[in-house]
Amino acid sequence: MAAVSTDSVTALMDRFAVSPGVSMWEVLAKIDANGEGVALVLDGDRRLLGLVTDGDIRRAILAHADFARPVEEFLKSGTGRRWAETLSAPVDATAADLLTLMEVRLVRHLPLLDGDGRVAGLALKEDLAAEPELPLRAVVMAGGLGTRLRPLTEDTPKPLLRVGDKPVIEHIVGQLRNSGVRRVSITTHYQADKIRDHFGDGDGFGVQVSYTHEEEPLGTAGALAMVEDAGEPLLVINGDILTAVDFRAMLAFHREQAADITIAVRKYDLPVPFGVVEADGPRVTALAEKPVVSHFINAGIYLLEPRVLAMIPRRARTDMTDLIHRLLDGGGMVASFPIHEYWIDIGQMRDYMRAQADAAAGKLGP
Protein backbone atom coordinates (compact mmCIF):
# COMPACT_ATOMS: atom_id res chain seq x y z
CA MET A 1 0.00 0.00 0.00
CA ALA A 2 1.36 3.44 -0.91
CA ALA A 3 2.27 5.95 1.76
CA VAL A 4 -0.69 8.22 1.07
CA SER A 5 -1.68 11.11 3.26
CA THR A 6 -4.30 10.04 5.78
CA ASP A 7 -6.29 13.20 5.04
CA SER A 8 -9.48 12.75 3.10
CA VAL A 9 -9.40 13.93 -0.49
CA THR A 10 -11.39 17.00 0.52
CA ALA A 11 -8.96 17.91 3.26
CA LEU A 12 -6.06 17.25 0.89
CA MET A 13 -7.54 19.64 -1.64
CA ASP A 14 -8.06 22.32 1.02
CA ARG A 15 -4.47 22.04 2.15
CA PHE A 16 -2.61 21.71 -1.14
CA ALA A 17 -4.81 22.53 -4.16
CA VAL A 18 -5.04 25.80 -6.09
CA SER A 19 -6.95 26.58 -9.26
CA PRO A 20 -5.09 27.60 -12.44
CA GLY A 21 -6.40 31.17 -12.37
CA VAL A 22 -5.04 32.20 -8.95
CA SER A 23 -1.98 34.44 -8.73
CA MET A 24 1.47 33.25 -7.77
CA TRP A 25 1.08 35.27 -4.57
CA GLU A 26 -1.83 33.00 -3.65
CA VAL A 27 0.22 29.92 -4.49
CA LEU A 28 3.00 31.20 -2.22
CA ALA A 29 0.47 31.73 0.56
CA LYS A 30 -0.80 28.15 0.11
CA ILE A 31 2.74 26.75 0.29
CA ASP A 32 3.53 28.78 3.39
CA ALA A 33 0.27 27.68 5.03
CA ASN A 34 0.64 23.92 4.44
CA GLY A 35 4.28 23.84 5.53
CA GLU A 36 5.18 21.07 3.07
CA GLY A 37 6.70 23.20 0.31
CA VAL A 38 4.25 22.31 -2.46
CA ALA A 39 0.97 23.30 -4.13
CA LEU A 40 -1.05 21.23 -6.59
CA VAL A 41 -2.60 23.06 -9.53
CA LEU A 42 -5.87 21.28 -10.33
CA ASP A 43 -8.76 21.86 -12.70
CA GLY A 44 -12.40 21.65 -11.62
CA ASP A 45 -12.41 17.91 -12.20
CA ARG A 46 -9.49 17.34 -9.79
CA ARG A 47 -7.08 16.63 -12.62
CA LEU A 48 -3.45 17.62 -12.16
CA LEU A 49 -2.31 20.55 -14.30
CA GLY A 50 0.98 21.11 -12.58
CA LEU A 51 3.00 21.24 -9.39
CA VAL A 52 4.65 24.28 -7.79
CA THR A 53 7.32 23.63 -5.18
CA ASP A 54 9.11 25.82 -2.69
CA GLY A 55 12.19 25.59 -4.91
CA ASP A 56 10.16 26.78 -7.93
CA ILE A 57 9.01 29.78 -5.90
CA ARG A 58 12.54 30.72 -4.88
CA ARG A 59 13.91 30.32 -8.40
CA ALA A 60 11.06 32.51 -9.68
CA ILE A 61 11.98 35.19 -7.13
CA LEU A 62 15.57 35.13 -8.34
CA ALA A 63 14.29 35.44 -11.93
CA HIS A 64 12.19 38.51 -10.93
CA ALA A 65 9.01 36.76 -12.04
CA ASP A 66 5.73 38.68 -11.83
CA PHE A 67 3.86 37.07 -8.93
CA ALA A 68 0.63 38.85 -9.90
CA ARG A 69 0.35 36.57 -12.94
CA PRO A 70 -1.89 33.47 -12.82
CA VAL A 71 -0.14 30.25 -11.91
CA GLU A 72 -1.24 28.68 -15.22
CA GLU A 73 0.92 31.25 -17.03
CA PHE A 74 3.81 30.45 -14.71
CA LEU A 75 3.50 26.75 -15.53
CA LYS A 76 3.45 27.46 -19.28
CA SER A 77 6.37 29.88 -19.20
CA GLY A 78 8.65 27.55 -17.23
CA THR A 79 10.14 30.53 -15.38
CA GLY A 80 12.06 29.24 -12.38
CA ARG A 81 10.80 25.68 -12.81
CA ARG A 82 13.20 22.80 -12.40
CA TRP A 83 11.21 20.25 -14.38
CA ALA A 84 9.10 21.02 -17.45
CA GLU A 85 6.81 18.04 -16.86
CA THR A 86 4.91 17.17 -13.69
CA LEU A 87 5.84 13.84 -12.18
CA SER A 88 3.11 11.68 -10.59
CA ALA A 89 2.51 8.09 -9.52
CA PRO A 90 -0.47 5.74 -9.23
CA VAL A 91 -2.23 5.76 -5.89
CA ASP A 92 -1.50 2.05 -5.36
CA ALA A 93 2.29 2.38 -5.85
CA THR A 94 4.36 0.87 -3.08
CA ALA A 95 6.28 3.04 -0.65
CA ALA A 96 9.53 1.54 -1.95
CA ASP A 97 8.67 2.44 -5.56
CA LEU A 98 7.68 5.97 -4.57
CA LEU A 99 10.90 6.52 -2.65
CA THR A 100 13.01 5.17 -5.51
CA LEU A 101 11.28 7.48 -7.99
CA MET A 102 11.79 10.47 -5.67
CA GLU A 103 15.48 9.73 -5.21
CA VAL A 104 16.11 9.20 -8.93
CA ARG A 105 14.29 12.40 -9.90
CA LEU A 106 15.47 14.39 -6.85
CA VAL A 107 11.95 15.41 -5.78
CA ARG A 108 10.25 15.51 -2.37
CA HIS A 109 6.60 15.33 -3.46
CA LEU A 110 4.62 13.00 -5.71
CA PRO A 111 0.94 13.51 -6.53
CA LEU A 112 -0.91 10.20 -6.47
CA LEU A 113 -3.53 9.57 -9.14
CA ASP A 114 -6.48 7.20 -9.08
CA GLY A 115 -7.58 5.01 -11.99
CA ASP A 116 -9.43 7.95 -13.57
CA GLY A 117 -6.35 10.18 -13.48
CA ARG A 118 -7.64 12.34 -10.63
CA VAL A 119 -5.52 13.39 -7.68
CA ALA A 120 -6.27 11.08 -4.75
CA GLY A 121 -3.29 11.72 -2.50
CA LEU A 122 0.14 13.19 -2.08
CA ALA A 123 3.27 11.25 -1.13
CA LEU A 124 5.87 13.19 0.86
CA LYS A 125 9.47 12.04 1.07
CA GLU A 126 9.59 12.93 4.76
CA ASP A 127 6.83 10.36 5.37
CA LEU A 128 8.57 7.65 3.35
CA ALA A 129 12.10 8.16 4.69
CA ALA A 130 11.85 10.15 7.87
CA GLU A 131 14.85 12.39 8.45
CA PRO A 132 14.07 13.91 11.86
CA GLU A 133 17.59 15.20 12.29
CA LEU A 134 18.89 17.64 9.72
CA PRO A 135 22.30 16.39 8.51
CA LEU A 136 24.26 19.52 9.31
CA ARG A 137 25.65 21.51 12.20
CA ALA A 138 24.75 25.09 13.01
CA VAL A 139 26.88 27.99 14.17
CA VAL A 140 25.28 31.06 15.71
CA MET A 141 27.59 34.08 15.48
CA ALA A 142 27.05 35.84 18.82
CA GLY A 143 30.27 37.74 19.43
CA GLY A 144 29.24 41.23 18.29
CA LEU A 145 29.40 44.30 20.53
CA GLY A 146 25.95 45.59 19.61
CA THR A 147 27.11 49.22 19.57
CA ARG A 148 24.10 50.41 17.56
CA LEU A 149 21.76 49.16 20.27
CA ARG A 150 23.37 50.98 23.17
CA PRO A 151 22.45 51.59 25.96
CA LEU A 152 20.53 48.28 25.82
CA THR A 153 23.74 46.35 25.21
CA GLU A 154 25.90 47.98 27.88
CA ASP A 155 25.14 45.18 30.35
CA THR A 156 23.60 42.59 28.01
CA PRO A 157 25.11 41.02 24.87
CA LYS A 158 22.95 41.73 21.84
CA PRO A 159 21.89 38.08 21.30
CA LEU A 160 20.43 38.01 24.83
CA LEU A 161 18.19 41.04 24.30
CA ARG A 162 14.62 39.89 24.68
CA VAL A 163 12.12 39.94 21.84
CA GLY A 164 8.73 38.98 23.15
CA ASP A 165 9.15 36.48 25.96
CA LYS A 166 12.70 35.29 25.28
CA PRO A 167 16.12 36.41 24.02
CA VAL A 168 16.83 36.72 20.30
CA ILE A 169 19.32 33.86 20.35
CA GLU A 170 16.81 31.60 22.09
CA HIS A 171 14.39 32.20 19.22
CA ILE A 172 17.19 31.15 16.84
CA VAL A 173 18.16 28.03 18.77
CA GLY A 174 14.51 27.03 19.10
CA GLN A 175 13.98 27.31 15.37
CA LEU A 176 17.11 25.27 14.68
CA ARG A 177 15.89 22.57 17.06
CA ASN A 178 12.42 22.53 15.49
CA SER A 179 14.03 22.17 12.05
CA GLY A 180 15.91 19.05 13.14
CA VAL A 181 19.30 20.60 13.99
CA ARG A 182 20.70 18.98 17.12
CA ARG A 183 24.24 20.36 17.32
CA VAL A 184 24.75 24.09 17.72
CA SER A 185 28.00 25.96 18.23
CA ILE A 186 27.86 29.53 19.50
CA THR A 187 30.74 31.91 18.81
CA THR A 188 31.26 34.40 21.64
CA HIS A 189 33.33 37.45 22.46
CA TYR A 190 31.48 40.26 24.26
CA GLN A 191 30.13 39.20 27.68
CA ALA A 192 30.60 35.57 26.70
CA ASP A 193 29.93 34.25 30.21
CA LYS A 194 26.33 35.48 30.10
CA ILE A 195 25.64 33.51 26.93
CA ARG A 196 27.29 30.39 28.38
CA ASP A 197 25.32 30.76 31.60
CA HIS A 198 22.07 31.05 29.67
CA PHE A 199 22.46 27.92 27.52
CA GLY A 200 24.93 25.73 29.39
CA ASP A 201 25.37 22.52 27.42
CA GLY A 202 22.01 23.04 25.71
CA ASP A 203 20.27 20.15 27.46
CA GLY A 204 17.44 22.37 28.64
CA PHE A 205 16.88 23.62 25.08
CA GLY A 206 16.80 20.28 23.25
CA VAL A 207 20.17 20.70 21.52
CA GLN A 208 23.85 20.08 22.17
CA VAL A 209 25.58 23.43 22.58
CA SER A 210 29.32 24.04 22.30
CA TYR A 211 31.19 27.33 22.30
CA THR A 212 33.94 28.93 20.24
CA HIS A 213 35.39 31.97 21.98
CA GLU A 214 37.10 34.85 20.16
CA GLU A 215 39.71 36.51 22.36
CA GLU A 216 39.81 39.28 19.75
CA PRO A 217 37.06 39.98 17.21
CA LEU A 218 37.73 37.83 14.13
CA GLY A 219 35.14 39.28 11.76
CA THR A 220 32.00 37.63 10.48
CA ALA A 221 33.76 34.42 9.37
CA GLY A 222 37.08 34.20 11.24
CA ALA A 223 35.76 32.18 14.17
CA LEU A 224 34.59 29.43 11.78
CA ALA A 225 38.22 28.35 11.35
CA MET A 226 38.12 27.17 14.98
CA VAL A 227 34.97 25.08 14.51
CA GLU A 228 35.72 21.37 14.23
CA ASP A 229 35.29 19.95 10.73
CA ALA A 230 32.78 17.12 11.07
CA GLY A 231 32.55 16.44 7.34
CA GLU A 232 29.05 17.86 6.88
CA PRO A 233 27.57 21.20 5.81
CA LEU A 234 27.71 24.08 8.26
CA LEU A 235 24.70 26.36 8.69
CA VAL A 236 25.85 29.78 9.88
CA ILE A 237 23.40 32.38 11.15
CA ASN A 238 24.09 35.79 12.64
CA GLY A 239 22.97 36.08 16.24
CA ASP A 240 20.78 39.13 15.59
CA ILE A 241 18.54 37.55 12.94
CA LEU A 242 14.93 36.56 13.49
CA THR A 243 13.43 34.53 10.66
CA ALA A 244 10.98 31.78 9.81
CA VAL A 245 13.08 30.54 6.86
CA ASP A 246 12.80 26.83 6.09
CA PHE A 247 16.28 25.43 6.78
CA ARG A 248 15.37 22.08 5.18
CA ALA A 249 14.41 23.88 1.97
CA MET A 250 17.68 25.82 2.11
CA LEU A 251 19.71 22.62 2.43
CA ALA A 252 17.79 21.02 -0.46
CA PHE A 253 18.42 24.11 -2.61
CA HIS A 254 22.11 24.11 -1.62
CA ARG A 255 22.46 20.48 -2.70
CA GLU A 256 20.51 21.05 -5.91
CA GLN A 257 22.89 23.84 -6.91
CA ALA A 258 25.98 21.81 -5.91
CA ALA A 259 27.10 24.96 -4.12
CA ASP A 260 30.22 25.52 -2.06
CA ILE A 261 28.45 28.33 -0.22
CA THR A 262 24.79 29.27 -0.33
CA ILE A 263 23.87 32.77 0.83
CA ALA A 264 20.36 33.48 2.01
CA VAL A 265 19.17 36.70 0.37
CA ARG A 266 16.21 38.98 0.87
CA LYS A 267 14.57 41.18 -1.74
CA TYR A 268 14.89 44.83 -0.75
CA ASP A 269 12.95 47.57 -2.53
CA LEU A 270 14.38 51.07 -2.54
CA PRO A 271 11.96 53.81 -3.66
CA VAL A 272 13.62 56.62 -5.61
CA PRO A 273 11.82 59.86 -4.63
CA PHE A 274 12.51 61.55 -7.99
CA GLY A 275 11.81 61.01 -11.64
CA VAL A 276 14.68 59.03 -13.17
CA VAL A 277 15.90 59.97 -16.65
CA GLU A 278 17.68 57.42 -18.82
CA ALA A 279 19.77 58.85 -21.60
CA ASP A 280 22.16 57.87 -24.38
CA GLY A 281 24.41 60.90 -24.47
CA PRO A 282 22.17 63.95 -24.88
CA ARG A 283 19.27 61.84 -26.16
CA VAL A 284 16.65 60.91 -23.53
CA THR A 285 15.57 57.30 -24.01
CA ALA A 286 13.20 56.80 -21.08
CA LEU A 287 11.69 58.53 -18.08
CA ALA A 288 10.44 56.75 -14.96
CA GLU A 289 8.54 58.67 -12.29
CA LYS A 290 9.69 57.71 -8.78
CA PRO A 291 10.65 54.13 -9.64
CA VAL A 292 11.35 51.39 -7.11
CA VAL A 293 14.78 49.82 -7.42
CA SER A 294 15.00 46.22 -6.19
CA HIS A 295 18.10 44.42 -4.95
CA PHE A 296 18.84 41.19 -3.14
CA ILE A 297 20.54 41.86 0.18
CA ASN A 298 22.63 39.51 2.29
CA ALA A 299 20.30 38.05 4.95
CA GLY A 300 23.07 36.86 7.31
CA ILE A 301 22.45 33.12 6.89
CA TYR A 302 24.85 30.80 5.05
CA LEU A 303 25.40 27.14 4.22
CA LEU A 304 29.05 26.14 3.80
CA GLU A 305 30.53 22.89 2.57
CA PRO A 306 33.27 21.50 4.86
CA ARG A 307 36.02 22.12 2.29
CA VAL A 308 35.33 25.86 2.48
CA LEU A 309 36.42 25.99 6.14
CA ALA A 310 39.97 25.16 5.08
CA MET A 311 40.07 28.49 3.20
CA ILE A 312 39.68 30.51 6.43
CA PRO A 313 43.00 31.42 8.10
CA ARG A 314 43.13 30.52 11.79
CA ARG A 315 43.00 33.32 14.33
CA ALA A 316 43.00 36.01 11.65
CA ARG A 317 40.23 38.48 11.00
CA THR A 318 38.13 37.31 8.06
CA ASP A 319 34.73 38.58 7.05
CA MET A 320 32.24 36.44 5.17
CA THR A 321 32.60 38.76 2.18
CA ASP A 322 36.37 38.02 2.12
CA LEU A 323 35.70 34.29 2.14
CA ILE A 324 33.10 34.53 -0.62
CA HIS A 325 35.35 36.66 -2.83
CA ARG A 326 38.17 34.16 -2.27
CA LEU A 327 35.88 31.34 -3.34
CA LEU A 328 34.60 33.21 -6.40
CA ASP A 329 38.16 34.04 -7.47
CA GLY A 330 38.95 30.34 -7.30
CA GLY A 331 36.00 29.37 -9.47
CA GLY A 332 33.83 28.09 -6.62
CA MET A 333 30.05 27.88 -6.77
CA VAL A 334 28.24 30.47 -4.66
CA ALA A 335 24.44 30.20 -4.76
CA SER A 336 21.79 32.64 -3.56
CA PHE A 337 18.72 31.36 -1.72
CA PRO A 338 15.89 33.91 -1.54
CA ILE A 339 13.93 34.17 1.70
CA HIS A 340 10.22 34.81 1.27
CA GLU A 341 9.39 33.97 4.89
CA TYR A 342 9.53 36.34 7.86
CA TRP A 343 12.98 37.90 8.34
CA ILE A 344 14.35 40.82 10.33
CA ASP A 345 17.80 41.96 11.47
CA ILE A 346 17.47 43.57 14.92
CA GLY A 347 20.87 45.29 14.75
CA GLN A 348 19.36 48.79 14.77
CA MET A 349 17.01 50.25 17.36
CA ARG A 350 14.09 50.83 14.96
CA ASP A 351 14.27 47.23 13.74
CA TYR A 352 14.55 45.93 17.30
CA MET A 353 11.38 47.82 18.21
CA ARG A 354 9.64 46.51 15.07
CA ALA A 355 10.57 42.97 16.10
CA GLN A 356 8.94 43.61 19.48
CA ALA A 357 5.75 44.66 17.73
CA ASP A 358 5.93 41.59 15.47
CA ALA A 359 6.35 39.34 18.49
CA ALA A 360 3.31 40.93 20.16
CA ALA A 361 1.32 40.30 16.95
CA GLY A 362 2.33 36.63 16.94
CA LYS A 363 4.46 36.83 13.79
CA LEU A 364 7.47 35.06 15.32
CA GLY A 365 5.71 31.77 16.01
CA PRO A 366 6.07 29.72 19.22
Order of alpha helices (4+ residues) and beta strands (2+ residues): alpha-beta-alpha-beta-beta-alpha-alpha-beta-alpha-beta-beta-alpha-beta-beta-beta-alpha-beta-alpha-beta-beta-beta-alpha-beta-beta-beta-beta-alpha-alpha-beta-beta-alpha
